[in-house]
Amino acid sequence: MGQDEYHMEDRRHPLTDEDVERIADAVAKKTKYSFHIEEELHYNSHKRLDKLLEVYDSAASAFTKAFIAVIIIGMLVLAGIGITKGAK
């Protein structure tokens, strides 16, 4: 007797194909109503998310440019300090 046969004999009432189909339909129906988002709401949410990401990209770009500018100014200040101390 194979392992699959043992498990089938162990069950008192094995599920029929109709039982499996009925359970799958019930779960699918409940899941759809629990998690379904209207198409227009979903689309509008994506549009707002796209706008937010554009703002983020702009801010990240401005921050990067400002950070690089601060580094360059800092290097110039340090070079100036080094030149003035070396000139004494």
C-alpha positions in Angstrom: 0.0 0.0 0.0 1.5 3.4 -1.1 1.5 6.5 1.1 -1.2 8.1 -1.0 -3.5 5.1 -0.7 -2.9 5.1 3.1 -4.0 8.8 3.4 -7.1 8.2 1.3 -8.1 5.2 3.5 -7.6 7.3 6.6 -10.2 9.8 5.5 -13.8 9.1 6.5 -15.3 11.3 3.8 -12.9 12.3 1.1 -13.8 15.5 -0.8 -15.4 15.0 -4.2 -14.4 17.2 -7.1 -17.8 19.0 -6.6 -16.9 19.7 -3.0 -13.5 21.2 -4.0 -15.1 23.3 -6.7 -17.8 24.6 -4.3 -15.2 25.5 -1.6 -13.0 27.2 -4.2 -15.9 29.3 -5.5 -16.9 30.3 -2.0 -13.4 31.4 -1.1 -13.0 33.3 -4.4 -16.3 35.1 -3.9 -15.4 36.1 -0.3 -11.9 37.2 -1.3 -13.2 39.3 -4.2 -15.6 41.2 -2.0 -13.1 41.6 0.8 -10.3 42.9 -1.3 -11.8 44.2 -4.5 -11.0 47.8 -5.3 -13.0 49.7 -7.8 -11.2 50.2 -11.1 -11.5 54.0 -11.1 -10.3 54.3 -7.5 -7.3 52.1 -8.3 -6.5 54.2 -11.4 -6.7 57.5 -9.4 -4.6 56.0 -6.7 -1.9 55.3 -9.2 -2.1 58.8 -10.6 -1.6 60.3 -7.1 1.3 57.9 -6.5 2.9 58.9 -9.7 2.7 62.6 -8.7 4.2 61.8 -5.3 7.1 59.9 -6.9 7.7 62.9 -9.3 7.9 65.2 -6.3 10.2 62.8 -4.5 12.5 62.6 -7.6 12.6 66.3 -7.8 13.4 66.7 -4.2 16.0 64.0 -4.3 17.7 65.6 -7.3 17.7 69.1 -5.6 19.1 67.5 -2.4 21.8 65.8 -4.3 22.8 69.0 -6.1 22.8 71.0 -2.9 24.9 68.3 -1.1 27.5 68.3 -3.9 27.5 72.2 -3.8 28.2 72.0 0.0 31.0 69.6 -0.6 32.6 71.8 -3.2 32.2 74.9 -1.1 33.7 73.0 1.9 36.7 72.0 -0.2 37.2 75.6 -1.3 37.0 76.8 2.3 39.5 74.2 3.5 41.8 75.0 0.6 41.5 78.7 1.5 42.4 78.0 5.1 45.3 75.9 4.0 46.6 78.7 1.7 46.3 81.4 4.4 48.0 79.3 7.1 50.7 78.3 4.7 51.3 81.9 3.7 52.2 83.0 7.3 
